């Protein structure tokens, strides 16, 4: 498991940053839109997505709201996104860089890039162990994830 700290030239980073900006715009445009009532205000949140930009798409605005309430946010991306992006020499590197910028735009405190090959994610080990390590490191009170 590698911590997501890679930054590269902004010219390559349109998609991830674009989705993060859409989430920010939505959170700003609908600041009073109802959120599910939680029985507590989480202090630590972990969002898990199969692919780069999944979390931004399904929970970007929610993460922004939770951060505004004081929660620390973390993100775990399971695949390398290597099948996304036509005509790129190294799509996985571009997708990782996009993810780094999207996480920064959303103010994510920490993120994990598991780098499994795109399209080959399988339930069980080693994925299970990597997710357990992410959960143990973050110690989330709330986990956001999506259906496979």
C-alpha positions in Angstrom: 0.0 0.0 0.0 1.4 3.4 -1.0 0.4 6.7 0.5 -0.9 9.0 -2.3 1.5 11.9 -2.3 2.4 12.2 -6.0 1.8 15.5 -7.8 2.6 16.1 -11.4 2.0 18.8 -14.1 -1.5 20.3 -14.0 -2.0 19.7 -17.7 -2.6 16.0 -17.1 -5.1 16.4 -14.3 -8.4 17.5 -15.7 -10.7 14.6 -14.8 -10.1 14.2 -11.1 -9.9 17.9 -10.4 -13.1 18.4 -12.5 -15.0 15.9 -10.4 -13.7 17.4 -7.2 -14.8 20.9 -8.3 -18.3 19.6 -9.2 -18.6 18.2 -5.6 -17.4 21.5 -4.2 -19.9 23.4 -6.4 -22.7 21.1 -5.3 -21.9 21.5 -1.6 -21.8 25.3 -2.0 -25.0 25.4 -4.2 -27.0 23.3 -1.8 -25.6 24.0 1.7 -28.9 23.1 3.4 -29.7 20.0 1.4 -30.7 17.3 3.8 -28.1 14.7 4.8 -29.1 11.5 6.5 -29.4 12.0 10.2 -26.5 10.3 11.9 -26.8 9.4 15.6 -23.4 11.1 16.0 -21.0 13.6 14.4 -18.1 11.4 13.1 -14.6 12.6 13.9 -12.9 10.3 11.4 -14.3 9.2 8.0 -12.9 6.7 5.5 -14.3 6.7 1.9 -13.4 3.6 -0.2 -13.7 3.5 -3.9 -12.9 0.8 -6.5 -11.5 3.3 -9.1 -10.0 6.7 -9.2 -12.8 9.3 -9.0 -15.4 7.0 -7.7 -15.4 8.6 -4.3 -15.6 12.1 -5.7 -18.5 11.1 -7.8 -20.6 9.3 -5.2 -19.6 11.2 -2.0 -17.5 14.3 -2.7 -20.1 16.8 -1.4 -20.8 14.6 1.6 -17.1 14.5 2.5 -16.9 18.3 2.2 -19.9 18.6 4.6 -18.3 16.2 7.1 -15.0 18.1 6.9 -17.0 21.4 7.6 -18.4 19.7 10.7 -14.8 19.0 11.8 -14.3 15.4 10.6 -10.9 14.2 9.4 -11.3 12.5 6.1 -9.4 9.7 4.4 -9.8 8.1 1.0 -8.8 4.6 -0.2 -8.7 3.9 -4.0 -8.5 0.2 -4.8 -7.5 0.0 -8.5 -4.9 1.9 -10.5 -7.4 3.2 -13.2 -5.1 1.8 -15.9 -8.0 1.1 -18.2 -9.3 4.7 -18.1 -8.1 7.2 -20.6 -7.6 6.5 -24.3 -4.3 7.4 -26.0 -2.3 7.9 -22.8 1.1 6.4 -22.5 0.7 5.6 -18.9 -3.0 5.9 -17.9 -2.4 4.6 -14.4 0.1 7.4 -13.7 -2.3 10.0 -15.1 -5.2 8.6 -13.0 -3.0 8.6 -9.9 -2.0 12.2 -10.4 -5.7 13.2 -11.1 -6.6 11.5 -7.8 -3.9 13.4 -5.9 -5.3 16.7 -7.2 -8.9 15.7 -6.5 -8.0 14.7 -3.0 -6.3 18.0 -2.4 -9.2 19.9 -3.9 -11.6 18.2 -1.4 -9.2 18.7 1.5 -8.8 15.0 2.1 -6.4 14.5 5.1 -4.9 11.2 4.0 -5.4 8.8 1.1 -4.3 5.4 0.1 -3.6 4.0 -3.4 -3.8 0.3 -3.4 -2.9 0.0 -7.2 -4.7 -3.2 -8.1 -4.9 -3.6 -11.8 -8.0 -2.0 -13.2 -10.7 -4.6 -14.1 -9.1 -7.3 -12.0 -10.3 -6.4 -8.5 -11.3 -9.5 -6.6 -12.8 -10.0 -3.2 -10.6 -11.7 -0.7 -6.9 -11.5 -0.1 -4.8 -9.5 -0.6 -7.4 -6.8 -1.0 -9.1 -7.7 2.3 -5.8 -7.3 4.2 -5.1 -3.9 2.6 -8.5 -2.6 3.4 -8.1 -3.8 7.0 -4.8 -2.0 7.3 -6.5 1.2 6.0 -9.3 0.9 8.5 -6.9 0.3 11.3 -4.7 3.2 10.3 -7.7 5.7 10.0 -9.9 4.2 12.8 -13.0 5.6 11.1 -16.3 6.2 12.9 -18.0 6.3 9.5 -17.1 4.3 6.3 -18.5 5.4 2.9 -18.4 2.8 0.1 -20.4 1.9 -3.0 -21.9 -1.3 -4.4 -19.5 -3.3 -6.7 
